[in-house]
Amino acid sequence: MDCKENLLKALQDCGEPAAFYRGQEIQLANDLFADILETDTETCKGMPINEICHVKSIEMIQDFIRRREMGEDSVPNTYSAAFRTLKKNNVELKVTVLKTKHTDGAFLVLIERK
């Protein structure tokens, strides 16, 4: 297991829905994260972030992604946003995004239902 897999497993064991994304795609997710999106971890791999963003939050999330990739420090680490799942079109979630070491430039995302 690499660092990302170990961290996702530890967060899963602590009850935290989490995933890693890089660029515009989810790289890895734990079961709790996938459950909130009403899917499975295999489906999450490579899933475009735009695919899970609700239209009212997509512009903000895309802006945050772009600015984080540029290394801008003023991007909020925690925010609320609307997402889409297989069964629900508008799911409000609290999102926390962290940059971690030894994860090949991927960002860690923790989510929780509001």
Rosetta blueprint (number, residue, H / E / L):
1 M L
2 D L
3 C H
4 K H
5 E H
6 N H
7 L H
8 L H
9 K H
10 A H
11 L H
12 Q H
13 D H
14 C L
15 G L
16 E L
17 P L
18 A E
19 A E
20 F E
21 Y E
22 R E
23 G L
24 Q L
25 E E
26 I E
27 Q E
28 L E
29 A E
30 N L
31 D H
32 L H
33 F H
34 A H
35 D H
36 I H
37 L L
38 E L
39 T L
40 D L
41 T H
42 E H
43 T H
44 C H
45 K L
46 G L
47 M L
48 P E
49 I H
50 N H
51 E H
52 I L
53 C E
54 H L
55 V H
56 K H
57 S H
58 I H
59 E H
60 M H
61 I H
62 Q H
63 D H
64 F H
65 I H
66 R H
67 R H
68 R H
69 E H
70 M L
71 G L
72 E L
73 D L
74 S L
75 V L
76 P L
77 N L
78 T E
79 Y E
80 S E
81 A E
82 A E
83 F E
84 R L
85 T L
86 L L
87 K L
88 K L
89 N L
90 N L
91 V E
92 E E
93 L E
94 K E
95 V E
96 T E
97 V E
98 L E
99 K E
100 T L
101 K L
102 H L
103 T L
104 D L
105 G L
106 A L
107 F E
108 L E
109 V E
110 L E
111 I E
112 E E
113 R E
114 K L
